Amino acid sequence: MSLPLRITFEGKDYQYTIISGPVTKDTQVVRILLEGEERELFPKQTDPLKSSSAAIGDNARLLHTISRSIALRWKL
């Protein structure tokens, strides 16, 4: 398990942890733990609605922003 990462979205701080294996350029799906719930992100997607396993009521834009942050951090 990796160290917690932080992101600020719409004035609120969020903390998430990457629970899948190491992130590389070949990584298609990244599993994270956000607010006690496991999520799957697809960092190479550009459409916010397709970039996460967001269910109805989830903030798809937040998950897309986290996905984008991961892609930028690891230069995917």
N, CA, C and O atoms as a Tripos MOL2 file, in Angstrom:
@<TRIPOS>MOLECULE
protein
  304   303    76     0     0
PROTEIN
NO_CHARGES

@<TRIPOS>ATOM
      1 N           0.8420   -1.1740    0.0000 N.3       1 MET1
      2 CA          0.0000    0.0000    0.0000 C.3       1 MET1
      3 C           0.8890    1.2400    0.0000 C.2       1 MET1
      4 O           1.8870    1.2840    0.7190 O.2       1 MET1
      5 N           0.5460    2.2210   -0.7800 N.am      2 SER2
      6 CA          1.3610    3.4250   -0.8780 C.3       2 SER2
      7 C           0.9370    4.4600    0.1580 C.2       2 SER2
      8 O          -0.0570    4.2960    0.8650 O.2       2 SER2
      9 N           1.7170    5.5210    0.2240 N.am      3 LEU3
     10 CA          1.4010    6.6170    1.1360 C.3       3 LEU3
     11 C           0.1860    7.3770    0.6320 C.2       3 LEU3
     12 O          -0.0810    7.3930   -0.5700 O.2       3 LEU3
     13 N          -0.5460    8.0020    1.5320 N.am      4 PRO4
     14 CA         -1.7150    8.7860    1.1110 C.3       4 PRO4
     15 C          -1.2920    9.9910    0.2660 C.2       4 PRO4
     16 O          -0.2770   10.6300    0.5460 O.2       4 PRO4
     17 N          -2.0670   10.2890   -0.7520 N.am      5 LEU5
     18 CA         -1.8580   11.4550   -1.6010 C.3       5 LEU5
     19 C          -3.0050   12.4200   -1.3500 C.2       5 LEU5
     20 O          -4.1040   12.0110   -0.9730 O.2       5 LEU5
     21 N          -2.7410   13.7020   -1.5620 N.am      6 ARG6
     22 CA         -3.7680   14.7130   -1.3060 C.3       6 ARG6
     23 C          -4.0690   15.4910   -2.5690 C.2       6 ARG6
     24 O          -3.2120   15.6750   -3.4330 O.2       6 ARG6
     25 N          -5.3220   15.9460   -2.6540 N.am      7 ILE7
     26 CA         -5.7410   16.7940   -3.7600 C.3       7 ILE7
     27 C          -6.8060   17.7580   -3.2150 C.2       7 ILE7
     28 O          -7.6210   17.3910   -2.3680 O.2       7 ILE7
     29 N          -6.7800   18.9780   -3.7150 N.am      8 THR8
     30 CA         -7.8030   19.9550   -3.3590 C.3       8 THR8
     31 C          -8.7260   20.1050   -4.5570 C.2       8 THR8
     32 O          -8.2710   20.3680   -5.6710 O.2       8 THR8
     33 N         -10.0150   19.9380   -4.3280 N.am      9 PHE9
     34 CA        -11.0060   20.0090   -5.3970 C.3       9 PHE9
     35 C         -12.1670   20.8480   -4.9120 C.2       9 PHE9
     36 O         -12.7900   20.5330   -3.8990 O.2       9 PHE9
     37 N         -12.4570   21.9120   -5.6330 N.am     10 GLU10
     38 CA        -13.5430   22.8330   -5.2980 C.3      10 GLU10
     39 C         -13.4590   23.3040   -3.8490 C.2      10 GLU10
     40 O         -14.4680   23.3610   -3.1460 O.2      10 GLU10
     41 N         -12.2440   23.6410   -3.4100 N.am     11 GLY11
     42 CA        -12.0390   24.2040   -2.0860 C.3      11 GLY11
     43 C         -12.0370   23.2050   -0.9450 C.2      11 GLY11
     44 O         -11.9750   23.6150    0.2140 O.2      11 GLY11
     45 N         -12.1010   21.9180   -1.2220 N.am     12 LYS12
     46 CA        -12.1040   20.8890   -0.1900 C.3      12 LYS12
     47 C         -10.9300   19.9460   -0.4230 C.2      12 LYS12
     48 O         -10.6480   19.5680   -1.5600 O.2      12 LYS12
     49 N         -10.2410   19.5650    0.6600 N.am     13 ASP13
     50 CA         -9.1120   18.6430    0.5630 C.3      13 ASP13
     51 C          -9.5930   17.2060    0.6240 C.2      13 ASP13
     52 O         -10.4560   16.8560    1.4300 O.2      13 ASP13
     53 N          -9.0210   16.3770   -0.2400 N.am     14 TYR14
     54 CA         -9.3230   14.9490   -0.2620 C.3      14 TYR14
     55 C          -8.0150   14.1900   -0.1430 C.2      14 TYR14
     56 O          -6.9740   14.6530   -0.6090 O.2      14 TYR14
     57 N          -8.0700   13.0370    0.4760 N.am     15 GLN15
     58 CA         -6.9060   12.1820    0.6280 C.3      15 GLN15
     59 C          -7.2500   10.8300    0.0170 C.2      15 GLN15
     60 O          -8.3120   10.2690    0.2880 O.2      15 GLN15
     61 N          -6.3410   10.3080   -0.8150 N.am     16 TYR16
     62 CA         -6.5770    9.0100   -1.4460 C.3      16 TYR16
     63 C          -5.2910    8.2030   -1.4310 C.2      16 TYR16
     64 O          -4.1980    8.7590   -1.3250 O.2      16 TYR16
     65 N          -5.4280    6.9090   -1.5360 N.am     17 THR17
     66 CA         -4.2960    5.9960   -1.5380 C.3      17 THR17
     67 C          -4.4150    5.0770   -2.7420 C.2      17 THR17
     68 O          -5.4840    4.5270   -3.0080 O.2      17 THR17
     69 N          -3.3280    4.9110   -3.4620 N.am     18 ILE18
     70 CA         -3.3130    3.9700   -4.5920 C.3      18 ILE18
     71 C          -3.1090    2.5720   -4.0240 C.2      18 ILE18
     72 O          -2.1090    2.3060   -3.3570 O.2      18 ILE18
     73 N          -4.0560    1.6840   -4.2890 N.am     19 ILE19
     74 CA         -3.9770    0.3370   -3.7300 C.3      19 ILE19
     75 C          -3.6380   -0.7170   -4.7760 C.2      19 ILE19
     76 O          -3.3850   -1.8720   -4.4340 O.2      19 ILE19
     77 N          -3.6320   -0.3280   -6.0450 N.am     20 SER20
     78 CA         -3.2010   -1.2770   -7.0740 C.3      20 SER20
     79 C          -1.6760   -1.2830   -7.1010 C.2      20 SER20
     80 O          -1.0350   -0.5410   -6.3570 O.2      20 SER20
     81 N          -1.1190   -2.0920   -7.9280 N.am     21 GLY21
     82 CA          0.3330   -2.1920   -8.0290 C.3      21 GLY21
     83 C           0.9700   -0.9070   -8.5220 C.2      21 GLY21
     84 O           0.3020    0.1210   -8.6260 O.2      21 GLY21
     85 N           2.2490   -0.9580   -8.8250 N.am     22 PRO22
     86 CA          2.9400    0.2430   -9.2950 C.3      22 PRO22
     87 C           2.3050    0.8010  -10.5720 C.2      22 PRO22
     88 O           1.8640    0.0500  -11.4420 O.2      22 PRO22
     89 N           2.2690    2.1160  -10.6650 N.am     23 VAL23
     90 CA          1.7010    2.7850  -11.8330 C.3      23 VAL23
     91 C           2.8090    2.9780  -12.8640 C.2      23 VAL23
     92 O           3.8520    3.5630  -12.5730 O.2      23 VAL23
     93 N           2.5610    2.4700  -14.0820 N.am     24 THR24
     94 CA          3.5160    2.6160  -15.1870 C.3      24 THR24
     95 C           2.7670    3.1160  -16.4100 C.2      24 THR24
     96 O           1.5520    3.3080  -16.3660 O.2      24 THR24
     97 N           3.4870    3.3270  -17.4960 N.am     25 LYS25
     98 CA          2.8460    3.7730  -18.7390 C.3      25 LYS25
     99 C           1.9010    2.7260  -19.3020 C.2      25 LYS25
    100 O           1.0070    3.0620  -20.0790 O.2      25 LYS25
    101 N           2.0770    1.4690  -18.9280 N.am     26 ASP26
    102 CA          1.2130    0.3880  -19.4150 C.3      26 ASP26
    103 C          -0.0280    0.1900  -18.5440 C.2      26 ASP26
    104 O          -0.8910   -0.6190  -18.8850 O.2      26 ASP26
    105 N          -0.1290    0.9020  -17.4450 N.am     27 THR27
    106 CA         -1.2510    0.7610  -16.5310 C.3      27 THR27
    107 C          -2.5310    1.2740  -17.1790 C.2      27 THR27
    108 O          -2.5770    2.4140  -17.6430 O.2      27 THR27
    109 N          -3.5590    0.4530  -17.2150 N.am     28 GLN28
    110 CA         -4.8440    0.8230  -17.7880 C.3      28 GLN28
    111 C          -5.8500    1.2000  -16.7060 C.2      28 GLN28
    112 O          -6.6780    2.0880  -16.9060 O.2      28 GLN28
    113 N          -5.7770    0.5230  -15.5570 N.am     29 VAL29
    114 CA         -6.7190    0.7440  -14.4610 C.3      29 VAL29
    115 C          -5.9180    0.9720  -13.1790 C.2      29 VAL29
    116 O          -4.9910    0.2230  -12.8720 O.2      29 VAL29
    117 N          -6.2850    2.0090  -12.4420 N.am     30 VAL30
    118 CA         -5.6620    2.3020  -11.1550 C.3      30 VAL30
    119 C          -6.7450    2.2100  -10.0890 C.2      30 VAL30
    120 O          -7.7670    2.8910  -10.1700 O.2      30 VAL30
    121 N          -6.5160    1.3680   -9.0950 N.am     31 ARG31
    122 CA         -7.4670    1.2440   -7.9870 C.3      31 ARG31
    123 C          -7.0130    2.1570   -6.8630 C.2      31 ARG31
    124 O          -5.8470    2.1340   -6.4690 O.2      31 ARG31
    125 N          -7.9420    2.9680   -6.3430 N.am     32 ILE32
    126 CA         -7.6270    3.8690   -5.2420 C.3      32 ILE32
    127 C          -8.6110    3.6610   -4.1050 C.2      32 ILE32
    128 O          -9.6960    3.1080   -4.2890 O.2      32 ILE32
    129 N          -8.2130    4.1120   -2.9350 N.am     33 LEU33
    130 CA         -9.0840    4.1230   -1.7720 C.3      33 LEU33
    131 C          -9.3580    5.5790   -1.4550 C.2      33 LEU33
    132 O          -8.4470    6.3180   -1.0810 O.2      33 LEU33
    133 N         -10.6190    6.0020   -1.6040 N.am     34 LEU34
    134 CA        -11.0260    7.3820   -1.4060 C.3      34 LEU34
    135 C         -12.1870    7.4120   -0.4240 C.2      34 LEU34
    136 O         -13.2450    6.8380   -0.6840 O.2      34 LEU34
    137 N         -11.9870    8.0820    0.7020 N.am     35 GLU35
    138 CA        -13.0200    8.1990    1.7350 C.3      35 GLU35
    139 C         -13.5690    6.8290    2.1460 C.2      35 GLU35
    140 O         -14.7750    6.6640    2.3350 O.2      35 GLU35
    141 N         -12.6740    5.8570    2.2800 N.am     36 GLY36
    142 CA        -13.0620    4.5390    2.7450 C.3      36 GLY36
    143 C         -13.6820    3.6360    1.7000 C.2      36 GLY36
    144 O         -14.0740    2.5120    2.0140 O.2      36 GLY36
    145 N         -13.7820    4.1020    0.4610 N.am     37 GLU37
    146 CA        -14.3760    3.2870   -0.6020 C.3      37 GLU37
    147 C         -13.3570    3.0640   -1.7150 C.2      37 GLU37
    148 O         -12.5970    3.9650   -2.0700 O.2      37 GLU37
    149 N         -13.3560    1.8630   -2.2520 N.am     38 GLU38
    150 CA        -12.4440    1.5300   -3.3370 C.3      38 GLU38
    151 C         -13.0380    1.9740   -4.6700 C.2      38 GLU38
    152 O         -14.2180    1.7450   -4.9370 O.2      38 GLU38
    153 N         -12.2190    2.6080   -5.5000 N.am     39 ARG39
    154 CA        -12.6380    3.0890   -6.8200 C.3      39 ARG39
    155 C         -11.6510    2.6270   -7.8690 C.2      39 ARG39
    156 O         -10.4750    2.4120   -7.5770 O.2      39 ARG39
    157 N         -12.1300    2.4770   -9.0870 N.am     40 GLU40
    158 CA        -11.2580    2.1810  -10.2220 C.3      40 GLU40
    159 C         -11.2110    3.4000  -11.1270 C.2      40 GLU40
    160 O         -12.2480    3.9590  -11.4830 O.2      40 GLU40
    161 N         -10.0110    3.8060  -11.4950 N.am     41 LEU41
    162 CA         -9.8230    4.9490  -12.3770 C.3      41 LEU41
    163 C          -9.1420    4.4860  -13.6560 C.2      41 LEU41
    164 O          -8.3580    3.5380  -13.6590 O.2      41 LEU41
    165 N          -9.4580    5.1740  -14.7290 N.am     42 PHE42
    166 CA         -8.8590    4.8930  -16.0250 C.3      42 PHE42
    167 C          -8.1320    6.1570  -16.4740 C.2      42 PHE42
    168 O          -8.7210    6.9790  -17.1770 O.2      42 PHE42
    169 N          -6.8570    6.3370  -16.0840 N.am     43 PRO43
    170 CA         -6.1580    7.6020  -16.2900 C.3      43 PRO43
    171 C          -5.9860    8.0180  -17.7440 C.2      43 PRO43
    172 O          -5.7620    9.1990  -18.0060 O.2      43 PRO43
    173 N          -6.0790    7.1140  -18.6820 N.am     44 LYS44
    174 CA         -5.8630    7.4820  -20.0800 C.3      44 LYS44
    175 C          -7.1240    7.9630  -20.7750 C.2      44 LYS44
    176 O          -7.0650    8.3660  -21.9370 O.2      44 LYS44
    177 N          -8.2630    7.9330  -20.0960 N.am     45 GLN45
    178 CA         -9.5220    8.4150  -20.6640 C.3      45 GLN45
    179 C          -9.5880    9.9310  -20.5350 C.2      45 GLN45
    180 O          -9.1150   10.4890  -19.5450 O.2      45 GLN45
    181 N         -10.1670   10.5960  -21.5180 N.am     46 THR46
    182 CA        -10.3030   12.0460  -21.4540 C.3      46 THR46
    183 C         -11.7130   12.4810  -21.0790 C.2      46 THR46
    184 O         -11.9150   13.6240  -20.6670 O.2      46 THR46
    185 N         -12.6760   11.6040  -21.2120 N.am     47 ASP47
    186 CA        -14.0610   11.9200  -20.8680 C.3      47 ASP47
    187 C         -14.2850   11.6490  -19.3800 C.2      47 ASP47
    188 O         -14.0910   10.5180  -18.9340 O.2      47 ASP47
    189 N         -14.6950   12.6730  -18.5880 N.am     48 PRO48
    190 CA        -14.8640   12.4660  -17.1480 C.3      48 PRO48
    191 C         -15.8330   11.3500  -16.7880 C.2      48 PRO48
    192 O         -15.6450   10.6840  -15.7710 O.2      48 PRO48
    193 N         -16.8560   11.1310  -17.5900 N.am     49 LEU49
    194 CA        -17.8310   10.0910  -17.2620 C.3      49 LEU49
    195 C         -17.2950    8.6940  -17.5280 C.2      49 LEU49
    196 O         -17.8050    7.7230  -16.9700 O.2      49 LEU49
    197 N         -16.2720    8.5740  -18.3740 N.am     50 LYS50
    198 CA        -15.6940    7.2670  -18.6710 C.3      50 LYS50
    199 C         -14.3950    7.0320  -17.9120 C.2      50 LYS50
    200 O         -13.7970    5.9630  -18.0380 O.2      50 LYS50
    201 N         -13.9490    8.0050  -17.1290 N.am     51 SER51
    202 CA        -12.6410    7.8990  -16.4980 C.3      51 SER51
    203 C         -12.6900    7.2820  -15.1060 C.2      51 SER51
    204 O         -11.6570    7.2020  -14.4410 O.2      51 SER51
    205 N         -13.8450    6.8490  -14.6530 N.am     52 SER52
    206 CA        -13.9190    6.2970  -13.3050 C.3      52 SER52
    207 C         -15.0650    5.3030  -13.2110 C.2      52 SER52
    208 O         -15.8940    5.1760  -14.1120 O.2      52 SER52
    209 N         -15.0750    4.6120  -12.0950 N.am     53 SER53
    210 CA        -16.1760    3.6830  -11.8250 C.3      53 SER53
    211 C         -17.2280    4.4040  -10.9990 C.2      53 SER53
    212 O         -17.7330    3.8630  -10.0150 O.2      53 SER53
    213 N         -17.5490    5.5960  -11.3930 N.am     54 ALA54
    214 CA        -18.4880    6.4310  -10.6350 C.3      54 ALA54
    215 C         -19.9020    5.8660  -10.7350 C.2      54 ALA54
    216 O         -20.3990    5.5620  -11.8190 O.2      54 ALA54
    217 N         -20.5140    5.7400   -9.6000 N.am     55 ALA55
    218 CA        -21.9090    5.3260   -9.5550 C.3      55 ALA55
    219 C         -22.7740    6.5810   -9.4780 C.2      55 ALA55
    220 O         -22.2580    7.6870   -9.3190 O.2      55 ALA55
    221 N         -24.0510    6.4120   -9.5870 N.am     56 ILE56
    222 CA        -24.9580    7.5570   -9.4920 C.3      56 ILE56
    223 C         -24.7830    8.1930   -8.1160 C.2      56 ILE56
    224 O         -24.7860    7.4980   -7.1000 O.2      56 ILE56
    225 N         -24.6330    9.4890   -8.0880 N.am     57 GLY57
    226 CA        -24.4350   10.2000   -6.8340 C.3      57 GLY57
    227 C         -22.9760   10.4840   -6.5240 C.2      57 GLY57
    228 O         -22.6850   11.3330   -5.6810 O.2      57 GLY57
    229 N         -22.0570    9.8010   -7.1770 N.am     58 ASP58
    230 CA        -20.6370   10.0760   -6.9810 C.3      58 ASP58
    231 C         -20.2450   11.3190   -7.7550 C.2      58 ASP58
    232 O         -20.9010   11.6880   -8.7290 O.2      58 ASP58
    233 N         -19.1910   11.9530   -7.3260 N.am     59 ASN59
    234 CA        -18.7040   13.1270   -8.0180 C.3      59 ASN59
    235 C         -17.7350   12.6860   -9.1110 C.2      59 ASN59
    236 O         -16.5460   12.5010   -8.8500 O.2      59 ASN59
    237 N         -18.2300   12.5190  -10.3190 N.am     60 ALA60
    238 CA        -17.4160   12.0430  -11.4350 C.3      60 ALA60
    239 C         -16.2950   13.0190  -11.7570 C.2      60 ALA60
    240 O         -15.2120   12.6040  -12.1700 O.2      60 ALA60
    241 N         -16.5430   14.3150  -11.5710 N.am     61 ARG61
    242 CA        -15.4910   15.3010  -11.8520 C.3      61 ARG61
    243 C         -14.3380   15.1820  -10.8650 C.2      61 ARG61
    244 O         -13.1830   15.3560  -11.2520 O.2      61 ARG61
    245 N         -14.6260   14.8870   -9.5970 N.am     62 LEU62
    246 CA        -13.5720   14.6760   -8.6070 C.3      62 LEU62
    247 C         -12.7300   13.4700   -8.9900 C.2      62 LEU62
    248 O         -11.5010   13.5390   -8.9710 O.2      62 LEU62
    249 N         -13.3800   12.3680   -9.3380 N.am     63 LEU63
    250 CA        -12.6500   11.1620   -9.7160 C.3      63 LEU63
    251 C         -11.8420   11.3820  -10.9850 C.2      63 LEU63
    252 O         -10.7360   10.8560  -11.1140 O.2      63 LEU63
    253 N         -12.3810   12.1550  -11.9260 N.am     64 HIS64
    254 CA        -11.6380   12.4730  -13.1420 C.3      64 HIS64
    255 C         -10.4200   13.3390  -12.8180 C.2      64 HIS64
    256 O          -9.3550   13.1530  -13.4060 O.2      64 HIS64
    257 N         -10.5690   14.2800  -11.8910 N.am     65 THR65
    258 CA         -9.4520   15.1350  -11.4950 C.3      65 THR65
    259 C          -8.3590   14.3170  -10.8170 C.2      65 THR65
    260 O          -7.1750   14.5520  -11.0590 O.2      65 THR65
    261 N          -8.7380   13.3660   -9.9760 N.am     66 ILE66
    262 CA         -7.7530   12.4770   -9.3480 C.3      66 ILE66
    263 C          -7.0570   11.6400  -10.4110 C.2      66 ILE66
    264 O          -5.8370   11.4750  -10.3800 O.2      66 ILE66
    265 N          -7.8320   11.1140  -11.3500 N.am     67 SER67
    266 CA         -7.2720   10.3180  -12.4430 C.3      67 SER67
    267 C          -6.2710   11.1370  -13.2530 C.2      67 SER67
    268 O          -5.1970   10.6490  -13.6050 O.2      67 SER67
    269 N          -6.6260   12.3590  -13.5390 N.am     68 ARG68
    270 CA         -5.7410   13.2510  -14.2980 C.3      68 ARG68
    271 C          -4.4740   13.5680  -13.4960 C.2      68 ARG68
    272 O          -3.3810   13.6320  -14.0590 O.2      68 ARG68
    273 N          -4.6210   13.7630  -12.1950 N.am     69 SER69
    274 CA         -3.4810   14.0180  -11.3240 C.3      69 SER69
    275 C          -2.5050   12.8400  -11.3340 C.2      69 SER69
    276 O          -1.2900   13.0300  -11.3900 O.2      69 SER69
    277 N          -3.0480   11.6290  -11.2810 N.am     70 ILE70
    278 CA         -2.2030   10.4260  -11.3300 C.3      70 ILE70
    279 C          -1.4860   10.3370  -12.6680 C.2      70 ILE70
    280 O          -0.2950   10.0270  -12.7170 O.2      70 ILE70
    281 N          -2.2030   10.6070  -13.7510 N.am     71 ALA71
    282 CA         -1.5960   10.5490  -15.0870 C.3      71 ALA71
    283 C          -0.4740   11.5680  -15.2180 C.2      71 ALA71
    284 O           0.5680   11.2660  -15.7980 O.2      71 ALA71
    285 N          -0.6690   12.7590  -14.6930 N.am     72 LEU72
    286 CA          0.3810   13.7820  -14.7720 C.3      72 LEU72
    287 C           1.5650   13.4430  -13.8740 C.2      72 LEU72
    288 O           2.7160   13.6620  -14.2530 O.2      72 LEU72
    289 N           1.2920   12.9190  -12.7080 N.am     73 ARG73
    290 CA          2.3680   12.5980  -11.7630 C.3      73 ARG73
    291 C           3.2790   11.5200  -12.3100 C.2      73 ARG73
    292 O           4.4970   11.6110  -12.1590 O.2      73 ARG73
    293 N           2.7160   10.4980  -12.9430 N.am     74 TRP74
    294 CA          3.5140    9.3900  -13.4570 C.3      74 TRP74
    295 C           3.7270    9.4900  -14.9750 C.2      74 TRP74
    296 O           4.1770    8.5280  -15.5980 O.2      74 TRP74
    297 N           3.4120   10.6290  -15.5650 N.am     75 LYS75
    298 CA          3.6460   10.8980  -16.9860 C.3      75 LYS75
    299 C           3.0870    9.8050  -17.8810 C.2      75 LYS75
    300 O           3.7940    9.2480  -18.7210 O.2      75 LYS75
    301 N           1.8030    9.5050  -17.6880 N.am     76 LEU76
    302 CA          1.1530    8.4540  -18.4820 C.3      76 LEU76
    303 C           0.7400    8.9880  -19.8150 C.2      76 LEU76
    304 O           0.1760    8.2530  -20.6260 O.2      76 LEU76
@<TRIPOS>BOND
     1     1     2 1
     2     2     3 1
     3     3     4 2
     4     3     5 am
     5     5     6 1
     6     6     7 1
     7     7     8 2
     8     7     9 am
     9     9    10 1
    10    10    11 1
    11    11    12 2
    12    11    13 am
    13    13    14 1
    14    14    15 1
    15    15    16 2
    16    15    17 am
    17    17    18 1
    18    18    19 1
    19    19    20 2
    20    19    21 am
    21    21    22 1
    22    22    23 1
    23    23    24 2
    24    23    25 am
    25    25    26 1
    26    26    27 1
    27    27    28 2
    28    27    29 am
    29    29    30 1
    30    30    31 1
    31    31    32 2
    32    31    33 am
    33    33    34 1
    34    34    35 1
    35    35    36 2
    36    35    37 am
    37    37    38 1
    38    38    39 1
    39    39    40 2
    40    39    41 am
    41    41    42 1
    42    42    43 1
    43    43    44 2
    44    43    45 am
    45    45    46 1
    46    46    47 1
    47    47    48 2
    48    47    49 am
    49    49    50 1
    50    50    51 1
    51    51    52 2
    52    51    53 am
    53    53    54 1
    54    54    55 1
    55    55    56 2
    56    55    57 am
    57    57    58 1
    58    58    59 1
    59    59    60 2
    60    59    61 am
    61    61    62 1
    62    62    63 1
    63    63    64 2
    64    63    65 am
    65    65    66 1
    66    66    67 1
    67    67    68 2
    68    67    69 am
    69    69    70 1
    70    70    71 1
    71    71    72 2
    72    71    73 am
    73    73    74 1
    74    74    75 1
    75    75    76 2
    76    75    77 am
    77    77    78 1
    78    78    79 1
    79    79    80 2
    80    79    81 am
    81    81    82 1
    82    82    83 1
    83    83    84 2
    84    83    85 am
    85    85    86 1
    86    86    87 1
    87    87    88 2
    88    87    89 am
    89    89    90 1
    90    90    91 1
    91    91    92 2
    92    91    93 am
    93    93    94 1
    94    94    95 1
    95    95    96 2
    96    95    97 am
    97    97    98 1
    98    98    99 1
    99    99   100 2
   100    99   101 am
   101   101   102 1
   102   102   103 1
   103   103   104 2
   104   103   105 am
   105   105   106 1
   106   106   107 1
   107   107   108 2
   108   107   109 am
   109   109   110 1
   110   110   111 1
   111   111   112 2
   112   111   113 am
   113   113   114 1
   114   114   115 1
   115   115   116 2
   116   115   117 am
   117   117   118 1
   118   118   119 1
   119   119   120 2
   120   119   121 am
   121   121   122 1
   122   122   123 1
   123   123   124 2
   124   123   125 am
   125   125   126 1
   126   126   127 1
   127   127   128 2
   128   127   129 am
   129   129   130 1
   130   130   131 1
   131   131   132 2
   132   131   133 am
   133   133   134 1
   134   134   135 1
   135   135   136 2
   136   135   137 am
   137   137   138 1
   138   138   139 1
   139   139   140 2
   140   139   141 am
   141   141   142 1
   142   142   143 1
   143   143   144 2
   144   143   145 am
   145   145   146 1
   146   146   147 1
   147   147   148 2
   148   147   149 am
   149   149   150 1
   150   150   151 1
   151   151   152 2
   152   151   153 am
   153   153   154 1
   154   154   155 1
   155   155   156 2
   156   155   157 am
   157   157   158 1
   158   158   159 1
   159   159   160 2
   160   159   161 am
   161   161   162 1
   162   162   163 1
   163   163   164 2
   164   163   165 am
   165   165   166 1
   166   166   167 1
   167   167   168 2
   168   167   169 am
   169   169   170 1
   170   170   171 1
   171   171   172 2
   172   171   173 am
   173   173   174 1
   174   174   175 1
   175   175   176 2
   176   175   177 am
   177   177   178 1
   178   178   179 1
   179   179   180 2
   180   179   181 am
   181   181   182 1
   182   182   183 1
   183   183   184 2
   184   183   185 am
   185   185   186 1
   186   186   187 1
   187   187   188 2
   188   187   189 am
   189   189   190 1
   190   190   191 1
   191   191   192 2
   192   191   193 am
   193   193   194 1
   194   194   195 1
   195   195   196 2
   196   195   197 am
   197   197   198 1
   198   198   199 1
   199   199   200 2
   200   199   201 am
   201   201   202 1
   202   202   203 1
   203   203   204 2
   204   203   205 am
   205   205   206 1
   206   206   207 1
   207   207   208 2
   208   207   209 am
   209   209   210 1
   210   210   211 1
   211   211   212 2
   212   211   213 am
   213   213   214 1
   214   214   215 1
   215   215   216 2
   216   215   217 am
   217   217   218 1
   218   218   219 1
   219   219   220 2
   220   219   221 am
   221   221   222 1
   222   222   223 1
   223   223   224 2
   224   223   225 am
   225   225   226 1
   226   226   227 1
   227   227   228 2
   228   227   229 am
   229   229   230 1
   230   230   231 1
   231   231   232 2
   232   231   233 am
   233   233   234 1
   234   234   235 1
   235   235   236 2
   236   235   237 am
   237   237   238 1
   238   238   239 1
   239   239   240 2
   240   239   241 am
   241   241   242 1
   242   242   243 1
   243   243   244 2
   244   243   245 am
   245   245   246 1
   246   246   247 1
   247   247   248 2
   248   247   249 am
   249   249   250 1
   250   250   251 1
   251   251   252 2
   252   251   253 am
   253   253   254 1
   254   254   255 1
   255   255   256 2
   256   255   257 am
   257   257   258 1
   258   258   259 1
   259   259   260 2
   260   259   261 am
   261   261   262 1
   262   262   263 1
   263   263   264 2
   264   263   265 am
   265   265   266 1
   266   266   267 1
   267   267   268 2
   268   267   269 am
   269   269   270 1
   270   270   271 1
   271   271   272 2
   272   271   273 am
   273   273   274 1
   274   274   275 1
   275   275   276 2
   276   275   277 am
   277   277   278 1
   278   278   279 1
   279   279   280 2
   280   279   281 am
   281   281   282 1
   282   282   283 1
   283   283   284 2
   284   283   285 am
   285   285   286 1
   286   286   287 1
   287   287   288 2
   288   287   289 am
   289   289   290 1
   290   290   291 1
   291   291   292 2
   292   291   293 am
   293   293   294 1
   294   294   295 1
   295   295   296 2
   296   295   297 am
   297   297   298 1
   298   298   299 1
   299   299   300 2
   300   299   301 am
   301   301   302 1
   302   302   303 1
   303   303   304 2
@<TRIPOS>SUBSTRUCTURE
     1 MET1         2 RESIDUE 1 A MET
     2 SER2         6 RESIDUE 1 A SER
     3 LEU3        10 RESIDUE 1 A LEU
     4 PRO4        14 RESIDUE 1 A PRO
     5 LEU5        18 RESIDUE 1 A LEU
     6 ARG6        22 RESIDUE 1 A ARG
     7 ILE7        26 RESIDUE 1 A ILE
     8 THR8        30 RESIDUE 1 A THR
     9 PHE9        34 RESIDUE 1 A PHE
    10 GLU10       38 RESIDUE 1 A GLU
    11 GLY11       42 RESIDUE 1 A GLY
    12 LYS12       46 RESIDUE 1 A LYS
    13 ASP13       50 RESIDUE 1 A ASP
    14 TYR14       54 RESIDUE 1 A TYR
    15 GLN15       58 RESIDUE 1 A GLN
    16 TYR16       62 RESIDUE 1 A TYR
    17 THR17       66 RESIDUE 1 A THR
    18 ILE18       70 RESIDUE 1 A ILE
    19 ILE19       74 RESIDUE 1 A ILE
    20 SER20       78 RESIDUE 1 A SER
    21 GLY21       82 RESIDUE 1 A GLY
    22 PRO22       86 RESIDUE 1 A PRO
    23 VAL23       90 RESIDUE 1 A VAL
    24 THR24       94 RESIDUE 1 A THR
    25 LYS25       98 RESIDUE 1 A LYS
    26 ASP26      102 RESIDUE 1 A ASP
    27 THR27      106 RESIDUE 1 A THR
    28 GLN28      110 RESIDUE 1 A GLN
    29 VAL29      114 RESIDUE 1 A VAL
    30 VAL30      118 RESIDUE 1 A VAL
    31 ARG31      122 RESIDUE 1 A ARG
    32 ILE32      126 RESIDUE 1 A ILE
    33 LEU33      130 RESIDUE 1 A LEU
    34 LEU34      134 RESIDUE 1 A LEU
    35 GLU35      138 RESIDUE 1 A GLU
    36 GLY36      142 RESIDUE 1 A GLY
    37 GLU37      146 RESIDUE 1 A GLU
    38 GLU38      150 RESIDUE 1 A GLU
    39 ARG39      154 RESIDUE 1 A ARG
    40 GLU40      158 RESIDUE 1 A GLU
    41 LEU41      162 RESIDUE 1 A LEU
    42 PHE42      166 RESIDUE 1 A PHE
    43 PRO43      170 RESIDUE 1 A PRO
    44 LYS44      174 RESIDUE 1 A LYS
    45 GLN45      178 RESIDUE 1 A GLN
    46 THR46      182 RESIDUE 1 A THR
    47 ASP47      186 RESIDUE 1 A ASP
    48 PRO48      190 RESIDUE 1 A PRO
    49 LEU49      194 RESIDUE 1 A LEU
    50 LYS50      198 RESIDUE 1 A LYS
    51 SER51      202 RESIDUE 1 A SER
    52 SER52      206 RESIDUE 1 A SER
    53 SER53      210 RESIDUE 1 A SER
    54 ALA54      214 RESIDUE 1 A ALA
    55 ALA55      218 RESIDUE 1 A ALA
    56 ILE56      222 RESIDUE 1 A ILE
    57 GLY57      226 RESIDUE 1 A GLY
    58 ASP58      230 RESIDUE 1 A ASP
    59 ASN59      234 RESIDUE 1 A ASN
    60 ALA60      238 RESIDUE 1 A ALA
    61 ARG61      242 RESIDUE 1 A ARG
    62 LEU62      246 RESIDUE 1 A LEU
    63 LEU63      250 RESIDUE 1 A LEU
    64 HIS64      254 RESIDUE 1 A HIS
    65 THR65      258 RESIDUE 1 A THR
    66 ILE66      262 RESIDUE 1 A ILE
    67 SER67      266 RESIDUE 1 A SER
    68 ARG68      270 RESIDUE 1 A ARG
    69 SER69      274 RESIDUE 1 A SER
    70 ILE70      278 RESIDUE 1 A ILE
    71 ALA71      282 RESIDUE 1 A ALA
    72 LEU72      286 RESIDUE 1 A LEU
    73 ARG73      290 RESIDUE 1 A ARG
    74 TRP74      294 RESIDUE 1 A TRP
    75 LYS75      298 RESIDUE 1 A LYS
    76 LEU76      302 RESIDUE 1 A LEU
